Amino acid sequence: MKRKIFFIVIFLSFSLSTVALVLSQNHHPKKQNRVCFENHCFDIELAITLEERNTGLMFREKLDPKNGMLFVFDEEEKHPFWMKNTLIPLDIVWINENKEIVFISENIPPCKKSSCPTIKPTKKAKYVLEINEGISKKIGLIVGDKVKIEYIKN
């Protein structure tokens, strides 16, 4: 009888712990890496390290329309980009440290050649966002728009 009560107590303790864990996760959801322009948000992958920034979206065959890649730089500079080994046509959006769009390059075609053109922004940026081609125009992005950026560095 004592053994049966012991197992019931263990089972109930485990069950209550599990319920408490689930409830705490529902009240404190995991923060997601996102970039938002007014009502349009993108779930983003981060490119923070030099290796991540050098690789970017190379060799990817698709990118969900609600996703993107955010390049985070240590310094605000005129960061040039190119499409070498990038298989997806993209829009690229440069964002300054005040979280305002400073430059947009739309409909950049993939480049599988050994020599690819470089896209050179005219303004300094701390962040650069890559999204599927045509989306920046579709949602009406323009230079000067404010951006909300939420991410967690690992």
MODABEL-V230812 format. One record per pair of residues at least 6 apart in sequence whose ideal C-beta (glycine too) atoms are under 8 Angstrom apart, sorted by the first residue. I is the first residue (numbers start at 1). J is the second residue. D is the distance in Angstrom with one decimal. If there is no record, write none. Layout:
i=I j=J d=D
i=I j=J d=D
This chain:
i=31 j=150 d=6.7
i=31 j=152 d=5.8
i=32 j=43 d=6.2
i=32 j=150 d=7.2
i=33 j=43 d=6.8
i=33 j=44 d=4.8
i=33 j=45 d=7.3
i=33 j=46 d=6.0
i=33 j=70 d=7.3
i=33 j=150 d=6.7
i=33 j=151 d=4.2
i=33 j=152 d=6.5
i=34 j=41 d=5.2
i=34 j=42 d=6.6
i=34 j=43 d=6.0
i=34 j=44 d=6.3
i=34 j=148 d=7.7
i=34 j=149 d=7.7
i=34 j=150 d=4.9
i=34 j=151 d=7.5
i=35 j=41 d=6.9
i=35 j=42 d=5.0
i=35 j=44 d=5.4
i=35 j=68 d=6.6
i=35 j=70 d=5.9
i=35 j=129 d=5.7
i=35 j=147 d=6.2
i=35 j=148 d=7.2
i=35 j=149 d=5.4
i=35 j=150 d=7.8
i=36 j=42 d=7.6
i=36 j=147 d=7.1
i=36 j=148 d=4.2
i=36 j=149 d=7.9
i=36 j=150 d=7.8
i=37 j=139 d=6.4
i=37 j=141 d=6.0
i=37 j=145 d=5.9
i=37 j=146 d=7.9
i=37 j=147 d=6.0
i=37 j=148 d=7.9
i=38 j=145 d=7.8
i=40 j=139 d=4.5
i=41 j=66 d=7.7
i=42 j=66 d=6.1
i=42 j=67 d=6.1
i=42 j=68 d=4.3
i=42 j=129 d=7.4
i=42 j=131 d=6.2
i=43 j=64 d=8.0
i=43 j=66 d=6.1
i=43 j=67 d=5.2
i=43 j=68 d=7.7
i=44 j=67 d=7.0
i=44 j=68 d=5.0
i=44 j=69 d=6.3
i=44 j=70 d=4.4
i=44 j=129 d=7.3
i=44 j=151 d=6.9
i=45 j=67 d=7.3
i=45 j=68 d=7.6
i=45 j=69 d=4.9
i=45 j=70 d=7.4
i=46 j=52 d=7.1
i=46 j=69 d=7.6
i=46 j=70 d=5.7
i=46 j=72 d=6.3
i=46 j=151 d=5.8
i=46 j=153 d=7.5
i=46 j=154 d=8.0
i=47 j=53 d=4.6
i=47 j=55 d=7.5
i=47 j=56 d=5.9
i=47 j=69 d=5.7
i=47 j=70 d=6.9
i=47 j=71 d=4.5
i=47 j=72 d=7.0
i=48 j=72 d=4.8
i=48 j=153 d=6.3
i=53 j=71 d=5.3
i=53 j=73 d=7.7
i=56 j=69 d=6.2
i=56 j=71 d=7.1
i=56 j=86 d=7.1
i=56 j=130 d=6.8
i=57 j=63 d=6.6
i=57 j=69 d=5.6
i=57 j=86 d=5.6
i=57 j=88 d=6.3
i=57 j=90 d=7.2
i=57 j=130 d=5.9
i=58 j=84 d=7.2
i=58 j=85 d=4.3
i=58 j=86 d=5.7
i=59 j=85 d=5.8
i=59 j=86 d=8.0
i=59 j=87 d=6.5
i=60 j=86 d=7.6
i=60 j=87 d=6.2
i=60 j=88 d=5.9
i=61 j=87 d=5.6
i=61 j=88 d=7.3
i=62 j=88 d=6.6
i=63 j=88 d=5.3
i=63 j=90 d=7.9
i=63 j=131 d=7.6
i=63 j=132 d=5.5
i=65 j=132 d=5.5
i=65 j=135 d=6.6
i=67 j=131 d=7.9
i=68 j=129 d=5.4
i=68 j=130 d=5.8
i=68 j=131 d=4.2
i=68 j=132 d=7.9
i=69 j=129 d=7.3
i=69 j=130 d=4.7
i=70 j=127 d=6.0
i=70 j=128 d=7.4
i=70 j=129 d=5.3
i=70 j=149 d=7.1
i=70 j=151 d=6.7
i=71 j=79 d=7.3
i=71 j=127 d=6.6
i=71 j=128 d=4.2
i=71 j=129 d=7.6
i=71 j=130 d=7.5
i=72 j=126 d=7.4
i=72 j=127 d=5.9
i=72 j=151 d=7.4
i=73 j=79 d=6.0
i=73 j=125 d=7.5
i=73 j=126 d=5.6
i=73 j=127 d=7.2
i=73 j=128 d=7.6
i=75 j=126 d=7.5
i=76 j=96 d=6.2
i=76 j=97 d=5.0
i=76 j=124 d=4.6
i=76 j=125 d=6.4
i=76 j=126 d=4.5
i=77 j=124 d=5.6
i=77 j=125 d=7.4
i=78 j=120 d=6.8
i=78 j=121 d=5.4
i=78 j=122 d=7.4
i=78 j=123 d=7.0
i=78 j=124 d=5.6
i=78 j=125 d=7.5
i=79 j=94 d=7.1
i=79 j=121 d=6.9
i=79 j=125 d=5.9
i=79 j=128 d=5.8
i=80 j=118 d=4.8
i=80 j=119 d=6.4
i=80 j=120 d=4.7
i=80 j=121 d=7.2
i=81 j=92 d=5.6
i=81 j=105 d=7.7
i=81 j=118 d=7.2
i=81 j=119 d=4.9
i=81 j=128 d=6.6
i=82 j=111 d=7.0
i=82 j=116 d=4.8
i=82 j=117 d=6.7
i=82 j=118 d=4.9
i=82 j=119 d=6.7
i=83 j=90 d=7.2
i=83 j=108 d=5.7
i=83 j=109 d=7.0
i=83 j=110 d=5.9
i=83 j=111 d=4.1
i=83 j=116 d=5.4
i=83 j=117 d=7.8
i=83 j=119 d=8.0
i=84 j=111 d=5.6
i=84 j=116 d=4.5
i=85 j=111 d=7.5
i=85 j=112 d=6.8
i=86 j=110 d=5.4
i=86 j=111 d=6.5
i=87 j=110 d=5.2
i=87 j=112 d=7.5
i=88 j=110 d=6.5
i=88 j=132 d=6.9
i=88 j=133 d=7.7
i=89 j=107 d=6.3
i=89 j=108 d=6.4
i=89 j=109 d=5.3
i=89 j=110 d=6.0
i=89 j=132 d=7.5
i=89 j=133 d=3.9
i=90 j=108 d=5.2
i=90 j=130 d=5.0
i=90 j=131 d=6.7
i=90 j=132 d=6.7
i=90 j=133 d=5.6
i=91 j=104 d=6.9
i=91 j=105 d=7.0
i=91 j=106 d=4.9
i=91 j=107 d=6.9
i=91 j=108 d=7.2
i=91 j=130 d=7.5
i=91 j=131 d=5.3
i=91 j=132 d=7.0
i=91 j=133 d=5.5
i=91 j=134 d=6.9
i=91 j=135 d=5.8
i=91 j=136 d=4.2
i=91 j=137 d=7.7
i=92 j=104 d=7.3
i=92 j=105 d=4.8
i=92 j=108 d=6.3
i=92 j=119 d=6.3
i=92 j=128 d=6.3
i=92 j=129 d=7.2
i=92 j=130 d=5.5
i=93 j=101 d=5.8
i=93 j=103 d=7.7
i=93 j=104 d=5.3
i=93 j=128 d=7.0
i=93 j=129 d=4.4
i=93 j=130 d=7.9
i=93 j=131 d=7.1
i=93 j=136 d=6.1
i=93 j=141 d=6.5
i=94 j=101 d=7.1
i=94 j=102 d=5.2
i=94 j=103 d=4.1
i=94 j=104 d=7.4
i=94 j=121 d=4.7
i=94 j=123 d=6.6
i=94 j=125 d=3.7
i=94 j=127 d=7.5
i=94 j=128 d=5.4
i=95 j=101 d=5.8
i=95 j=102 d=6.8
i=95 j=125 d=5.7
i=95 j=126 d=6.8
i=95 j=127 d=4.2
i=95 j=128 d=7.1
i=95 j=129 d=6.5
i=95 j=147 d=5.2
i=95 j=149 d=7.4
i=96 j=102 d=4.9
i=96 j=123 d=7.0
i=96 j=124 d=6.4
i=96 j=125 d=5.5
i=96 j=126 d=6.1
i=96 j=127 d=7.9
i=97 j=126 d=4.3
i=99 j=127 d=7.8
i=99 j=146 d=6.2
i=99 j=147 d=4.7
i=99 j=148 d=7.1
i=99 j=149 d=6.0
i=100 j=144 d=6.1
i=100 j=145 d=6.9
i=100 j=146 d=5.9
i=100 j=147 d=6.8
i=101 j=141 d=6.2
i=101 j=142 d=7.0
i=101 j=143 d=5.3
i=101 j=144 d=6.4
i=101 j=145 d=4.7
i=101 j=147 d=6.4
i=102 j=121 d=7.0
i=102 j=123 d=3.7
i=102 j=124 d=7.1
i=102 j=125 d=5.6
i=102 j=143 d=6.3
i=103 j=121 d=3.9
i=103 j=122 d=6.0
i=103 j=123 d=5.2
i=103 j=125 d=6.9
i=103 j=143 d=6.7
i=104 j=136 d=5.6
i=104 j=141 d=6.1
i=104 j=142 d=7.6
i=104 j=143 d=6.5
i=105 j=119 d=4.8
i=105 j=121 d=7.6
i=106 j=133 d=7.0
i=106 j=134 d=7.4
i=106 j=136 d=5.7
i=106 j=137 d=6.1
i=107 j=133 d=4.9
i=107 j=134 d=6.5
i=108 j=119 d=6.4
i=108 j=133 d=7.0
i=111 j=117 d=7.4
i=127 j=147 d=7.8
i=127 j=149 d=6.5
